[in-house]
Amino acid sequence: MVTTNDLKEKIIAGLGLEDMEPDEIGDDMALFGDDGLGLDSVDAIEITLILEKEFGVKVTNMDENKNIFETPNTLVAYINEQKA
């Protein structure tokens, strides 16, 4: 089972956020937009690649992307659901 900490470490490494620690990203923090981590569409592509490479999970339902990529918790729930 993937944890939010596992995911945060992969995101930090994959997006080159070297000055950030996993505990600085809240489990329910918005990943995109000014109210959260502030990631953009290019980062979304990178996260999609991280999900495939590191966790063996593909995002196939594009209609659900907004919900899947909302927070670390929603991403981890999706990963674990796909791996089950």
Secondary structure, DSSP 8 states (H G I E B T S, - for coil): ---HHHHHHHHHHHHT-TT--GGGS-TT--SBSTTTT-B-HHHHHHHHHHHHHHH------GGGHHHHTSSHHHHHHHHHHHH-
